[in-house]
């Protein structure tokens, strides 16, 4: 899945383009497995992050990386990088920044 859907965005990200990888589907359809993988079989997210940092190392350029990893379930947005289940995030719109999760 990574090779067909996400690998090609890395060059654009290194040129400053924002990128998003989005999984959508019914409960139990394999979204989490596809995105995160399991030990020995990494999913789209770890493969993309590894590919991005390999490309950064090869470029010998200073790069700032900002990453969000969120889940939207029943219209609730959760930050998956924060293990506490207490904070929910909002989707906001701004004329200058566009749509973003805050």
Secondary structure, 3 states (H helix, E strand, C coil): CHHHHCHHHHHHHHCCCCCCCCCCCCCCCCHHHHHHEECCEECHHHHHHHHHHHHHHHHCCCCCCCCCCEEEECCEEEECCCCCCCCEECEEEECCCEEEEC
